[in-house]
Amino acid sequence: MTNVNDLRDWLIALRTPGLGPGGLRERLTEHGGRMDAALVAVHRQPGSGGEAARRWLDQPDEARLEEDMAWLMQDGHRLLRCTDEDFPPPLDTIAQPPAALFVAGDAALLLHPQVAIVGARRASPAGLGNARVFARALGQAGLLVTSGMADGIDGAAHAAVLDAGLPTVAVMGTGPDRAYPRKHLALAQRIVDGGALVSEFPPGTAARADHFPRRNRIIAGLSLGTLVIEAGLQSGSLITARLAGEQGREVFALPGSIHNPLARGCHRLIRDGARLVEEPGEVIEALAPAARALGAELAQRLAAGPVAAGADTVADGAPVDPQYRRLLDALGHDPVPLDELVGRTGQPAAELSSMLLMLELEGHVGTLPGNRYQRLGG
C-alpha cells in the first residue's frame, strides 16, 4: 500500500516550478528513490526553479494538493511512479522519460504490447474507416491500441476497439480529469471503463499547445510501433512518428491519393523510411518479434488479472494455471475464431486476447488469418 506521506511528497514534487521529469528522476537516483530526500536536495539546489521552487516547497498550495489527493483516492485512479515495479519499462528508455503518470482505469494495461494509431484531426471518411479497420484488427490480434483521444483518427481508433469489446489506452495532453476535446467526454468515460486514461499532468491541468508534443513522446514510447493514417505536412502525428523513429520503434504509414493533402504527411514518412502498409496483417507481422520479446517481462510484472497469474508451465511445457488449461481445452485442435471462443468460455474478448497472446508467446497457440487461433502440440 502506498504511504500517504510519500504520495504527498510526489504530488509536491510534480508541481514544483522548474523541476521537470528529468531533474526529478536525477534527484531520485541520487537519493536511492527516496522522494523526501530528493525534495530536500531540490530545496537546497532548486536549479531553474529558483526562488519560486523554494517558496512552493516551503509553503505548497494545500488546497490544490488536497484536490490531487482526492482524485487519487477515487476507485481506479493511481499515480504510477517511475520507482514502481510496474512502471512501463519502454518509457525508461526514451528521451526525457516521465517521472510519473496519472492513470484512470487499468494501469496494468500499460505493460501490454502496444501499437499507436495516430493521424489527422479532420480526417476524411476513408481515413476514419481505415482507422476503425486497423484498430479493430490490431486489437483482436492481441496488440493494445494506444492513441491521444484527439478528434478524427485518434477517436475513431479508440471507439472501434471499445466497440469490439477490447481495451485501449489514451494519453492526454491535459490533466486526467479533463476531456479534450470536450466532445470526447463520453469517449473518455468509455476508455476509463474499458481501458486506461493516462496523463503526465496533474488533475486540473488545462490544454496547452506545448503539452501535446510532450504527450506524443509518451504515446510513441509506450508503443512497439506507430501507425500514421492520414496526416498533412504540418500534422502533429508526424511528431509522434519522428519520436517513435528516434526511440528505435517501428513507424508505419498508409499511402493515399497524390491529390489528397492528408496523404502528403504519410508519403513523406514513407520517403523517409517508414514502412508502407496496406493491411493490418503487415503491422502484426512486423511487430510480432518485439511483442514476443516483451512477453516474458509482461508475465513477471503484471500484478493482477489473468496475465498476471501467467501461463506458468511444468516440465512438459503445458500451462499449470487452470484458467489457461480451460482455454486450451476450449480451443480444441481446429482453428477457432475469437468470437467463438468468447461463446465457448464466457470470458470477455479483451481478457481472452491477453491470455491468447501469452499462450502464443510460449508456443502453445498459433494465430491464423481471419482472427482465428489454433492450439499447437498436444
N, C-alpha and C positions, 0 to 999 in steps of 0.2 A: 504494500500500500504506500502511496506517495505521501511523504511527510509534508504537512501543510506549510510549515515554515520554509522548507526548501522550495516548495511550489511558489510561495510568495516571493522568495528571492529571485526565482526565474522570471516571474512577471515584472518585477522591478528592473531586472537586467534588460529584458526585451524592450522596455520603454525608456531606457536610459539614453539621453541625447548623445549622438555621436558614436555610440557603441554598436557597430554593425555586427553581423553574424561572424565575420572573420575575426574581429577583435575579441568577441565573446568566446569563440572557440579557442583562440590563442590563450586567453587568460585561464580558461578551464583546464587546458592541457598543462599549463604551468603549475596549477594547484590541484592536480590529481582529480579533476572532475568535481571539486567542491565549489558550489556556487557561492556560499558565504565568503570563502576565502577569495574567490575571484572578484566579488564586489568590493572587498577591502582594497584589493590591488587597483581596481578601477578608480576608486576614490583617491588613492594615493597618486596615481598617474592616469588622469582621465583622458589623455590623448586629445583627439579632435573635439570631444565634447566639452572640454574646458570647464569653466565655472558652472555652466548650465548642467553638466553631468553631476558635479559635486552637489549643487543645490537640490537636484532631483533625488540623489542618494541620501542627502541629509533630511529631506522632507518630501517624500513622494506623495503623489495625489492619492490619498486613501480611498476616496470615493471611486476613483477610476479602478484602483486595484480591487476593491470590493466587487465592482461590476465584472471585472475579468474573472475573479474567483467564482462569482455566482454563475457565470456562463460555464465554467469548467465543472461545476458541481452538478450540472444537468446530466441526465442519463445519456450515454452515448457520446459525451464530449470528453476530449482529452488533450493535454499538452504532451506531444510526442517529442522528447528531447534527444539531442544527439548523444547523450550519455546513456540512453535507454538501450537495452539489448535488442529490442525490436525496431530500432530506428532503421529505415531502409538503407541497406549498405550501398546501393548505387549512388545515393546522394552524397556519400562521403568522398567520392572520387571526382566530383565536379568542381569547377572554379567557383569560389565563394559559396560553399555549401551552406544551407540554412542551419542555424543553431537549434531551432525548434520549429514544430509545426502544430498549429491548432487544428484539431480534427473533429468533425461532427459525423458520426456514423461508425463504420467498422474500420478501425485503424489497422487491423491485421491484413487488410486487403493491399496495403502499400508494399507488402513483401511478395506479392504475386508477380509473375512475369507480366509486364505491361507493354502496350503499344499506344502511342499517342496518335490521335487523329485530329488534325487542325486544318483550318482553311478560312476562306473569305466569310466575312460577316454578311455581306449582301450577295450571297451565293445564288446561282441560277437554279431553277427546278432540277435540272440534270445533276448539278453538283450536290444538291441536297439528297437526291435519290442515290447517288453513288456513296455518299457518306453513310446513309442508312444501310445499304447493302454490305459495304465493307465492315462497318461496325458490328453488325449482327453476325456476319460470318467469322470475324476475328474473335468475337466474344464466345461464340459457340465452339471455337477451336481451343478454348482454354486460355486465351490471352485477355487480360483485363484492359478494357478501353479507357484511356485517360485523355482528358481534354480540359479546356479552360472555361466552359459554360458560357462562352460568348454567343451572340446571335449567329445564325447561319450554320456553317458546317459543324462547329462545336456542339451546339444544341441538338442538331439532328442526330449526331453520333451518340450522344448521351441518351436521348429519348429512344432510339432504335434498340440499344442494348437493354434498357429497362423494360421496353415493351416485350422483349424476348425472355424476360424473367431472369436476366443476368445482371451482375453488379457493374458499376462504373465509378470512376474517380474524377472529380472536378477540382482543379487547382484554381484558387481565387486570386484576384488582384485587389481584393478588399478584405475587411475582417470577415471571419467565418459566419458572422451573424447578418451579413449584408448580401442580398441577392443582386447581382449586376450582370446584365441589365435587369431592371425591375420586372420586366415581362417574364422573366425566368424564375419568379418566386415559387411557383408551383413545381417547376422542374427541380429547383434546388431542394425542396422538401422530398421529392421522389428520390433524389440522389442520396440524401441523408438516410432515408428509409431502406434503400436498396443498394447502398454503396458507401461512399465517403466524400465529404467536402473537406478540402484541405486549404489552409492558408498560412503563410509565414507572418501575416499581420495580425495584431491583437484585435479582439472584438471592438466594434465601433469604428474601425478604420474605413474611411470613405474611399471611393475610387479616385485614383490619380494616375496621370499618364505614365509616370515613371515606375509605377508599381507593376505594370503589365510585362515589360521585359524581364523584371525580376521573377514574376510568376512563370514566364516562359522557360526560364532556365530550370525550374523545378519540374515542369511538365516533361521537358526533354530528359532531365536527369533521372526521373523515375522510370523512364521507358527504355525498353531494349531497342526500339526504333520509332521513328516519327514518320507518319504518312501525311502528306500535304494533298488536299483535294480542293482545287481552285484557289488561286492566290494571285492578286495583282502584284506589280513590281514593287509597290510600297507596303505590301501586306505585313502585318506583324507575324504571320505564320512563317515568313522567311527567316525571321529572327529565331524562332523556335527551331527551324530546320538547321540554321547555321550553328546554333548552340549544340544541337544533337550531334552534328558532324564533328565539332570541336571536342565533344566529350567522348568521341570514339563510337558513337551509336550509329545504327543504320538510318539512312534517310531514303524515303520512297516518295515518288511523285506520280500523280495521274496526268497523262498528257491530255490535251484538248485541242479544239479548233484554233488555227492560227488567227482566226478572226475574233476570237473571244479574249477580251482584255484580262479576264480572270484565269486564263491559261498561261499567260506570259511568265508569271512567277514560277509556275511548275516547270515550264520549259527551261527557264534559266537554271533551276535546280538540277535538271537532267543534264544540261550542258556542263554544269559544274561537278558532275559525278554522282548525283542521286540516281537510285535505281528507278527506271521506268517500269511501272506495274500496271497491269490491266485487269487482274483478277485477285481476289483475296488470297487464293492459294499461294501466289508468288510471295506475298508478305509472310505467310505462315511458314513456308519452306525456308525462307531466308533467316527467320528469327528462331527456328527450332533449335539450332545448336546453342544459342545464348540462353534460351529457355531451359534447356537441359542442364546447362552449367549452373543456372540459378536454383535448380530444383533441390539439390542436396541441402543448400543453405536455407531454402524456404522451409523444408521439413523440420530443421533444427530450431528455427527462430520463431515460427508461429506459436503463439501461446494458447490459442483456443480454436475451436472449430474442428471439422473433420480432417483438414490437412494437418493441423497441429498434432492430432493423435498419430498421424503418419501412417504410411503403409509399411510399417516395420516388417522385416522378413526374417524367416528362420533359415536353416541351412539349405533347405531345398528351394529357396527363393520365393516361396508362397507368402503372401501377406498374412501377418498374425492378427491384425486388428479385425474384429468381427464385421465391422461396417464395410471394410474393403472386401472381405471374403463374400459378403452378401452381394456386393456389387458385381464381383466376378461371376458368381452363380447366376445373377440376373442376365449377364451378358451372354451366357451360354457359349457356343462355339461358332455362331454365324454372325455376320455383320448386323449391327443394330443401330438405328438412328437414335439420336439423343432424346427426341420426343417420346419414343417408345420406351426408352429406359426410365424416363420420368414416370410413365404409367406403370411400369413393372415394379419400380422401387417405392414410389410415392414420395420421393425426395425432390426438392426444388432443382431446377436446371442449373442454377448457379452453383449449388453445392456439388452436384454431380460433375460439372465441368472441372471444378478444382480437384476432385478425387480422381477423375479420369486422367487429368494432367499428371498427377503424381504416379499413377499406375503406368502411364506411358513412359515417364522418365525412368522408371525402374524396370522397364522392359516387359511388363505384364499385359499391356494393351497397345494396339496399333490403331492409327486413325486412317480412315478411308474417305474418298470423295463423297460429297453429299452429307457431311457432318455425321458420318457413321463411325462406329467403333467396333473393333474385333479383339477378342481375347487371344493372346499368344501363348503358346506352350500348352501344358497340361491343365 
